[in-house]
Amino acid sequence: MSESTEGQAAVSHTLPALLETVRSTPVACLSNLTRKGDGEVVVKLESANPGGSLKDRAAWHIIRSAEESGLLRPGATVIESSSGNFSIALAMIGAIRGYDVIAVVDPKITPTNRSLLEAYGAQIIVVDEQDDSGSYHKTRIALANKLHAEIANSFRPDQCFNLQNGEAHYLGTAPELAEQVGASLRYVVCSVSTGGQIGGISRYFARHDPTVRVVGVDVYGSAIFGGPAHAYLVPGVGLSWTPDNIDDLSRLHSVYKVTDQQAYDMTRVLARHEGLLVGVSTGACALVALALARRCRSGERVACLAADRGERYLATAFDENWLAEKGLDSRLKTIEEMNREAASLVPWSTNPTDCANYEPTLALTLGSPTAGNPNYLPADMRKQLDHELTR
């Protein structure tokens, strides 16, 4: 091949832009924690997304949809309530697409997440007023909505109430997982906060393979599935209400709640015994996945999503002084101890519809722009609405 031909071949080989790589994350099986004869635990490594987390999927899907519908215009300011991965994903996208990003966060934001937001150029506003549940979700959302109303040419992704959050996982995450794991898939385990991943994934499997059981993981102190609301330490999990993105709780096979201690213990054990450096919500999911693997036959698989990587928690989950300050046991647990913890888990509910905690007027009360706006609906819902309006 001549030099000119080689040059032409190189030019014709088009590489993807960064945001085109938000997809096709790898899966891997745990090697050491599962017992012989149990099912395998498969982890989908969402840190392979360019912004480092699962939230890249929903953030980019919502931004792209808003650009296409005209809700988001050049030079706009994107405003979101998020102390973690979703705001980081938006900050990355804003840097690429030329948007200013304002992240409304709370005092629980980790030093690493703050630094990541600043590295991408996001503006950070800290809300220190707790809401009626002792958390900050409602006060953060209310302030983000107020800023959106005041700032011209601004856009609110509104992950808590925007149903396109779940659509991203219905269209992308779920079919990827189904293809990668194949017919051996028996359970998919998802942590729950805004409800996007479990809402979209449960909808997909209910339609395409109902033999796959979707299981939710929450933390004690969160009231997504009822129970008393109080402060907790696990980041990226929980709300004081059932999010709209879980539009049908009957699609969930069961729900588990774990303690702060269990989630942090499992996160550290995954790093030491599996070489898997992940965040604390993944630790919570992996513990439940380990429990479900005990109910499976050899060759069957339980999948869980690793939402992000553990570097974001080096100053918290992997810092013994921080753990002690928060009242957590900082001793590294053994594989045998974590298997005993998994064996002791029982579902919070095997009929999640009985513990629904929806607040139907909350979006309007907090001033969320998604309420009643068809531009925020998933594509199939918009088509249905258009059909009904033209009948």
Secondary structure, 3 states (H helix, E strand, C coil): CCHHHHHHHHHHCCCCCHHHHCCCCCEEECCCCCCCCCCEEEEEEHHHCCCCECHHHHHHHHHHHHHHHCCCCCCCEEEEECCCHHHHHHHHHHHHHCCEEEEEECCCCCHHHHHHHHHHCCEEEECCCCCCCCCCHHHHHHHHHHHHHHCCCEECCCCCCCCHHHHHHHHHHHHHHHHHHHHHEEEEEEECCCCHHHHHHHHHHHHHCCCCEEEEEEECCCCCCCCCCCCCCCCCCCCCCCCCCCCCHHHEEEEEEECHHHHHHHHHHHHHHHCCCECHHHHHHHHHHHHHHCCCCCCCEEEEEECEEHHHHCCCCCCHHHHHHCCCCCCCCCHHHHHHHHHHCCCCECCHHHHCCCCCCHHHHCCCCCCCCHHHCCHHHHHHHHHHHHC
